[in-house]
Amino acid sequence: MSANVVSPRATVRIRRATVADAQALAEIGARTFFDAFAADNTAEDMRLFLTSTWHPDLQRAEILDPGLDTLLACDGDDALAGFAQVRVAHPPAGIAVRAPVELKRFYVDKAWHGQGIAQLLMKAAEQAARARGASEFWLGVWERNERALAFYRKCGFRKVGTQIFVVGTDPQTDHVMLRELE
């Protein structure tokens, strides 16, 4: 899978991650999560979450996981502008689906906001979901992340429920959003 878009800054392409990307993926994952959520969480909860989630060994294992697709948005120098992860997973109980695939993670580096990267990455993630046989695409997004909620609504997702996502020691409410795929 490879796609290109020309933005004012550079040509960006989407490609699948390889184990050689584990370090860079850990770095952008920690940075984008911190940028998005540090202001609304304690320093200790952020530290606990980042150290338990964003480590090159963990990203290497995810890249090698046959049930998980890790897609990278890369600039002309192959530097990461964003990433998405797609996996076959059932949404929380009570949400009716036939063949669900989850958008597990979706982040664009702050320096690339407004450059069209998110739309390109979403199209690639949808293609990966379809390739896994999805008839529905779902995700969890923090109820207080207005920027992400607006983007997902723009992409056709709608709220169908809630689930708990723990950052450090803090249980937070995520909206579960769903979109049917044609």
C-alpha positions, 0 to 999 in steps of 0.5 A: 500500500502506498499513496501520495499527496502533495501538500504545501510542505512536501509530498507525503506517502503512506506505507506499511511500517517495518521493524526498522520503524519501531524507534521512530514510531515510539517517538512519534507515538509518545510525542503526539499522545503527549501533545494531545493529552498532557494539558488535561492529565497529571504528569504522573499519569502521562509518565505511566501511560507513555512508558507503558505504551510507547517503547521501541520493543512494544512497537516492534511487536505491534509491527510484527503482529499479523492482526495489526496493520501499522500505516505510516505517513512519511514525508519525502525524507521518510520522516514520520508525519503521522500514523494509524493502526488498524486491527480486527477487534470487537467494539464494547458489548451492546454495539451491533456489528457484523464484521468490525475492524478497529481504528486502534490509533490515529495520530498526525504530528502537530507540525503537519496539522492542516496539511491534508495528512489526516484525510490521506491516512484515513483513506489508507486506514479504511482500505486496510479495514476493507482488506481485513473484511470489515463491514464496519469501522469503529474507534474510541476517542476521548469525550473531551478531544473536540478536535478529533471528534470533529474530524471523525464526524467529518469522516462519517463516524457517529457515536454509538456508545462509550468505553473506558480508557485508562491513562496512567491511573485515571479511567476516562470515558471514550466515545465509541464511534462507528462507520459502515464501510461500503 
